[in-house]
Amino acid sequence: MSILHIDDLHTYFDTTGGTVRAVDGIDLSIEPGEIVGLVGESGSGKSVTADSIMNLVERPGRIADGSVEYDGRDVLSLTESELAELRGKEMSMIFQSPEEAFNPTQTVGRQLHDVLRSHRSGPVHPFRRILGLDHDAACREAVIEMLDAVGIPSPEDRYTDYPHEFSGGMLQRAMIGMALLCDPKLVLADEPTTGLDVSIERQILALFKDMVEERNTAVLWITHDLSVVAKLCDRVAVMYAGKIMEVGPTETVLSSPKNPYTQALLNSIPRYDRPDEDLFVMEGEIPSPLDRPDGCQFADRCPKVHDRCRDVHPPRYDVGEREVACYLVEEEAE
């Protein structure tokens, strides 16, 4: 059974200029112990998808249609108290901007400790809170171990540092540690290794692999970096203009892409083994979310476009282990 099942999800933003269709009818499932990559250009709707899964879309945004089920529960129908219990404990999210995830008036260690305490322990007696006795040694040790696991140097000393005393990369790692602290069943990782050097990125990827293998955790890994997807993810979903264009096993999709957009993304990766080749540039831009075309969202940029593509966006056709939203697949089968 899928730990996460998204069905026909639409997330819109009502603005003075019109309705922005950021996520425009996507289906996606993740199994326990599976890492699924979500890739696409900026503005494709990847981060809004993650916010929708956590039911964190704020006004003027709204989830206009569809469903999000986590472990058989309808996330979109839960109360705020039920969501508060779920977030951080069973479902956690690594946000793009670590600076916005931490309270600047509290130490990093205290903030991680509070996350652990709120989901792993019972209520704290007021007198214990006043005396500061709620910082028990076991929680402190667990936080320090996590800071060490994500590559924070001298974690015992850094426990008492404030967010402004961390570098951007260290704060990113601390946020990853916060998301993993309560052993969640589902992790939504939005560009989690952006800005980290190669050695720390390798350490973080190994941490996620170990977590998935040991605890059967499910992960949605949002990224622009297809090389990371190739190393880490079991399946990959390619998103464009609010829609899933192709989804399937990572090796299959990256080695023989069927959708022209997937092909263009792969062609855009610089080939260091072919230094004399000109860099491929994908012409055109993502269509305005205020004025989505009726047909295929990629039609205006696709080198293989024909009249049918401009009428109705193609459904996702089953092609062996994967699904591809492209009329070319149907024509090839015929």
C-alpha positions as CSV (number, residue, x, y, z in Angstrom):
1,M,0.0,0.0,0.0
2,S,1.3,3.5,-0.9
3,I,2.3,5.7,2.1
4,L,1.4,8.7,-0.1
5,H,-1.2,8.8,-2.8
6,I,-2.0,12.0,-4.7
7,D,-5.1,12.0,-7.1
8,D,-5.9,14.7,-9.6
9,L,-4.4,17.5,-7.4
10,H,-5.1,21.1,-8.4
11,T,-3.6,24.0,-6.4
12,Y,-4.5,27.5,-7.5
13,F,-3.6,31.0,-6.4
14,D,-6.2,33.8,-6.9
15,T,-4.5,37.0,-7.8
16,T,-5.6,40.4,-9.1
17,G,-4.3,39.3,-12.5
18,G,-6.3,36.1,-12.5
19,T,-6.0,32.5,-11.3
20,V,-2.5,31.0,-11.2
21,R,-2.8,27.2,-11.8
22,A,0.4,26.2,-10.1
23,V,-0.4,22.5,-9.8
24,D,-2.9,21.5,-12.5
25,G,-4.1,17.9,-12.0
26,I,-1.3,15.6,-10.9
27,D,-1.3,12.0,-9.8
28,L,1.6,10.5,-7.8
29,S,2.2,7.7,-5.4
30,I,5.1,6.8,-3.1
31,E,5.7,3.4,-1.4
32,P,7.3,2.9,2.0
33,G,11.1,2.6,1.5
34,E,11.0,4.4,-1.8
35,I,12.7,7.6,-2.9
36,V,10.9,9.4,-5.7
37,G,12.6,12.4,-7.4
38,L,10.5,15.3,-8.6
39,V,12.3,17.3,-11.3
40,G,11.6,20.2,-13.6
41,E,12.5,23.8,-14.3
42,S,11.8,26.6,-11.8
43,G,8.1,27.5,-11.9
44,S,7.0,23.9,-12.7
45,G,5.0,23.6,-9.5
46,K,7.4,21.3,-7.5
47,S,7.5,23.2,-4.3
48,V,3.7,24.0,-4.4
49,T,3.2,20.2,-4.7
50,A,5.1,19.6,-1.5
51,D,3.2,22.4,0.3
52,S,0.0,20.9,-0.8
53,I,0.9,17.5,0.5
54,M,1.6,19.0,3.9
55,N,-1.6,21.1,3.6
56,L,0.5,24.2,4.1
57,V,-0.9,26.3,1.2
58,E,-1.8,29.7,2.5
59,R,-4.1,32.3,1.0
60,P,-4.4,33.5,-1.7
61,G,-3.5,29.9,-2.5
62,R,-6.1,27.1,-2.3
63,I,-6.3,23.4,-3.1
64,A,-9.1,23.6,-5.6
65,D,-9.6,19.9,-6.3
66,G,-8.1,16.4,-5.8
67,S,-7.0,14.4,-2.8
68,V,-3.9,13.7,-0.8
69,E,-3.8,10.5,1.2
70,Y,-1.1,9.8,3.7
71,D,-1.1,6.2,5.1
72,G,-4.8,6.0,4.2
73,R,-5.7,9.3,5.9
74,D,-7.2,12.2,3.9
75,V,-4.7,15.0,4.8
76,L,-6.9,17.7,3.3
77,S,-9.7,16.9,5.7
78,L,-7.7,16.9,8.9
79,T,-8.1,19.6,11.6
80,E,-5.3,21.9,12.6
81,S,-4.6,20.0,15.8
82,E,-4.5,16.7,13.8
83,L,-2.1,18.3,11.2
84,A,0.1,19.6,14.0
85,E,0.4,16.1,15.4
86,L,1.2,14.7,12.0
87,R,3.7,17.3,10.8
88,G,7.2,16.8,12.1
89,K,6.4,13.4,13.6
90,E,5.1,11.2,10.7
91,M,5.5,13.7,7.8
92,S,8.3,16.2,7.7
93,M,9.5,18.7,5.2
94,I,12.9,20.2,4.4
95,F,12.3,23.7,3.1
96,Q,14.3,25.6,0.5
97,S,15.1,28.5,2.8
98,P,16.7,27.4,6.1
99,E,16.9,31.0,7.3
100,E,13.1,31.1,7.4
101,A,12.8,27.8,9.2
102,F,14.6,28.8,12.4
103,N,13.6,31.3,15.1
104,P,16.4,33.8,15.4
105,T,15.8,34.3,19.1
106,Q,16.5,30.7,20.1
107,T,19.5,28.5,19.8
108,V,19.6,25.9,17.1
109,G,19.9,23.1,19.7
110,R,16.9,24.3,21.7
111,Q,14.8,24.4,18.5
112,L,15.7,20.8,17.5
113,H,15.2,19.7,21.1
114,D,11.7,21.3,21.2
115,V,10.7,19.4,18.0
116,L,11.8,16.1,19.6
117,R,10.2,16.8,22.9
118,S,6.8,17.9,21.4
119,H,6.5,14.7,19.4
120,R,8.3,12.1,21.5
121,S,7.4,13.1,25.1
122,G,4.4,13.9,27.2
123,P,3.5,17.4,28.4
124,V,6.1,19.3,30.4
125,H,5.1,20.4,33.9
126,P,5.1,24.2,34.2
127,F,7.6,24.2,37.1
128,R,10.0,22.1,35.1
129,R,9.6,24.5,32.2
130,I,10.3,27.5,34.4
131,L,13.4,25.8,35.9
132,G,14.7,24.8,32.5
133,L,14.6,21.1,33.5
134,D,12.8,20.0,30.4
135,H,16.2,19.9,28.6
136,D,16.8,16.3,29.7
137,A,20.1,14.7,28.8
138,A,18.6,12.0,26.5
139,C,17.0,14.6,24.2
140,R,20.1,16.7,24.2
141,E,22.2,13.7,23.3
142,A,19.8,12.7,20.5
143,V,20.0,16.2,19.0
144,I,23.8,16.3,19.2
145,E,24.0,12.9,17.5
146,M,21.7,14.2,14.7
147,L,23.8,17.4,14.2
148,D,26.9,15.2,14.0
149,A,25.1,12.9,11.5
150,V,24.4,15.8,9.1
151,G,27.9,17.1,9.2
152,I,27.8,19.9,11.8
153,P,31.4,20.3,13.2
154,S,31.8,20.3,17.0
155,P,28.0,19.6,17.5
156,E,28.3,19.8,21.3
157,D,29.5,23.4,21.0
158,R,27.1,24.3,18.1
159,Y,24.1,23.1,20.2
160,T,24.1,26.5,22.0
161,D,24.7,28.7,18.9
162,Y,22.0,30.9,17.4
163,P,21.0,30.6,13.7
164,H,22.9,33.7,12.7
165,E,26.1,32.0,14.0
166,F,25.7,29.2,11.5
167,S,26.8,29.5,7.9
168,G,24.1,29.0,5.2
169,G,25.3,25.5,4.5
170,M,25.4,24.6,8.2
171,L,21.9,25.9,8.7
172,Q,20.8,23.8,5.8
173,R,22.2,20.7,7.4
174,A,20.6,21.6,10.7
175,M,17.2,21.9,9.0
176,I,17.7,18.5,7.5
177,G,18.5,17.2,10.9
178,M,15.4,18.7,12.3
179,A,13.3,17.0,9.6
180,L,14.8,13.6,10.4
181,L,14.9,13.9,14.2
182,C,11.6,12.1,14.9
183,D,12.0,9.2,12.4
184,P,9.2,10.3,10.1
185,K,7.6,7.8,7.7
186,L,7.5,10.4,4.9
187,V,10.1,13.1,4.1
188,L,9.5,15.9,1.6
189,A,12.9,17.3,0.7
190,D,12.8,20.5,-1.3
191,E,16.2,21.1,-2.8
192,P,17.9,19.8,0.4
193,T,21.5,19.8,-0.8
194,T,21.5,23.1,-2.6
195,G,24.5,25.2,-1.6
196,L,26.3,22.3,0.1
197,D,29.8,21.3,-1.0
198,V,30.3,18.0,-2.7
199,S,31.6,16.1,0.3
200,I,28.7,17.2,2.5
201,E,26.2,16.4,-0.2
202,R,27.6,12.9,-0.4
203,Q,27.3,12.6,3.3
204,I,23.6,13.7,3.2
205,L,22.8,11.4,0.4
206,A,24.3,8.5,2.3
207,L,22.3,9.5,5.4
208,F,19.0,9.4,3.4
209,K,19.9,6.0,1.8
210,D,20.6,4.5,5.3
211,M,17.4,6.0,6.7
212,V,15.4,4.5,3.9
213,E,17.0,1.0,4.2
214,E,16.9,0.9,8.0
215,R,13.5,2.5,8.7
216,N,11.6,2.0,5.5
217,T,11.1,5.8,5.1
218,A,9.5,7.2,2.0
219,V,11.1,10.3,0.4
220,L,9.9,12.8,-2.2
221,W,13.2,14.4,-3.4
222,I,12.6,17.7,-5.2
223,T,15.6,18.9,-7.2
224,H,17.0,20.4,-10.4
225,D,20.0,18.1,-10.2
226,L,19.5,15.0,-12.4
227,S,22.8,13.6,-11.3
228,V,21.6,13.4,-7.7
229,V,18.4,11.8,-8.9
230,A,20.4,9.2,-10.8
231,K,22.4,8.4,-7.6
232,L,19.6,8.4,-5.1
233,C,16.1,7.9,-6.5
234,D,14.2,4.7,-7.3
235,R,11.7,6.5,-9.5
236,V,11.5,10.0,-11.0
237,A,8.6,12.2,-12.0
238,V,9.2,14.9,-14.5
239,M,7.0,18.0,-13.9
240,Y,6.3,20.9,-16.3
241,A,3.8,23.8,-16.0
242,G,1.9,22.1,-13.2
243,K,1.7,18.7,-14.8
244,I,3.5,15.4,-14.6
245,M,5.0,14.7,-18.1
246,E,6.7,11.4,-17.4
247,V,7.1,9.1,-14.4
248,G,8.9,5.8,-14.0
249,P,12.0,3.9,-12.8
250,T,14.9,6.4,-12.7
251,E,17.3,4.3,-14.8
252,T,14.6,3.7,-17.5
253,V,13.5,7.4,-17.7
254,L,17.0,8.8,-17.7
255,S,18.5,6.3,-20.1
256,S,15.6,6.4,-22.7
257,P,13.3,9.3,-22.1
258,K,10.0,9.2,-24.0
259,N,8.6,12.7,-23.4
260,P,10.3,15.5,-25.5
261,Y,10.5,17.6,-22.3
262,T,12.4,14.9,-20.5
263,Q,14.7,14.6,-23.5
264,A,15.3,18.4,-23.5
265,L,16.1,18.4,-19.8
266,L,18.7,15.7,-20.2
267,N,20.2,17.4,-23.3
268,S,20.6,20.5,-21.3
269,I,23.1,18.8,-18.9
270,P,26.7,19.8,-19.8
271,R,28.8,16.9,-21.0
272,Y,32.2,17.2,-19.6
273,D,33.4,14.2,-21.6
274,R,32.5,16.2,-24.8
275,P,34.0,19.6,-24.2
276,D,33.9,20.6,-27.9
277,E,30.1,20.2,-28.1
278,D,27.9,23.3,-28.0
279,L,25.7,23.5,-24.9
280,F,22.1,22.6,-25.7
281,V,19.7,25.5,-24.9
282,M,16.0,24.7,-24.6
283,E,14.2,27.5,-26.5
284,G,11.2,29.3,-25.2
285,E,9.8,29.7,-21.7
286,I,7.3,27.9,-19.5
287,P,3.8,29.2,-20.3
288,S,2.4,31.8,-18.0
289,P,0.5,30.2,-15.1
290,L,-2.2,32.9,-15.7
291,D,-2.7,31.7,-19.3
292,R,-2.1,28.0,-19.6
293,P,-2.7,26.7,-23.2
294,D,-5.5,24.2,-23.7
295,G,-3.3,21.6,-25.3
296,C,0.1,20.1,-24.3
297,Q,1.9,22.6,-22.0
298,F,5.1,21.9,-23.8
299,A,3.7,22.4,-27.3
300,D,5.2,25.9,-27.9
301,R,8.7,24.6,-27.2
302,C,8.5,21.1,-28.5
303,P,10.4,20.2,-31.7
304,K,7.9,17.4,-32.5
305,V,4.7,19.3,-32.0
306,H,1.7,18.8,-34.3
307,D,-1.8,20.1,-34.5
308,R,-3.3,17.6,-32.1
309,C,-0.9,18.7,-29.4
310,R,-2.5,22.2,-29.3
311,D,-6.0,21.0,-28.7
312,V,-6.0,18.9,-25.5
313,H,-3.2,18.1,-23.1
314,P,-2.4,14.4,-23.6
315,P,-3.3,11.8,-21.0
316,R,-0.6,9.7,-19.3
317,Y,-0.1,6.5,-21.4
318,D,1.3,3.3,-19.8
319,V,4.6,2.4,-21.4
320,G,5.9,-0.7,-19.6
321,E,7.0,0.4,-16.2
322,R,6.3,4.1,-16.7
323,E,3.7,6.6,-17.7
324,V,4.2,9.3,-20.4
325,A,2.0,12.2,-21.2
326,C,2.7,12.6,-24.9
327,Y,0.7,11.7,-28.1
328,L,3.9,10.5,-29.7
329,V,3.7,7.4,-27.4
330,E,0.2,6.5,-28.6
331,E,1.3,7.0,-32.3
332,E,4.3,4.8,-31.8
333,A,2.2,2.1,-30.3
334,E,-0.2,2.3,-33.3
